[in-house]
């Protein structure tokens, strides 16, 4: 299929769409011309009433739901802050525990090393006696 043929087919399709829209527009204009203007106005009135009802419902829904969601978001932020504080406290406590265990291990190693050194120092005296 050549590009020229494709462009012609596309042009035909677009022209047909324009023709269909023209026929629809002519029917609408005839309706207005034939005195059906009152029907058009009544249809617009019904559409306006429905739109106002929908807008009223939307305002009510947004007024209640948005306030509720705002409260939930605020509560969630408070919980986030509280959990952040608790995490900080837990991290500090864990750090202190790690330091205390390190110091206890170092002290135990130092105490375990001293008696062995003292025993080695006393051993030559015991052998000499």
HELIX and SHEET records of a PDB file:
HELIX    1   1 UNK A    3  UNK A   33  1                                  31    
HELIX    2   2 UNK A   37  UNK A  128  1                                  92    
END                                                                             
